[in-house]
Amino acid sequence: PNNGILHISVHNANTDIPLSVEVFSMQGEKIIEAQTQQSSLSLDINHLSTGMYYVIARSGNYSTTQMLSLVK
């Protein structure tokens, strides 16, 4: 369940390393791109349609990709 806000946090002791997040459609189209100097980020995803997306979060040498299933 989602209230329209996607919360992402990275447990990284070095807060000098920026956190960047990208959200892509299943067709590979970049829909959202955001960056912060904090260890967490909140993205408004209310404008996205119901469907599957993938989210890539990067901080320094760390990178993770997660699937996002959005149902409205």
C-alpha positions, 0 to 999 in steps of 0.5 A: 500500500502506498499513500502516493509518496515513495520513501527511500533511505540508504543506511550509509555512515558517510552523509557526504555522498549524495543519494540519487534515485531514478524511476523507470517505466518497464519500457525503460523510460526515465520518469523521475530523477532526484538527488539529495545530500541526505541519506533518505529521500521522499518522492511524490509518485501520485502522477504515475499510472497503475503499473510496474516500475523499477527504481534505482538508488545509488550512493557512492559505490552502492547501487540497488534496483527494486521493482515497484508495483503501483496500484491505484 
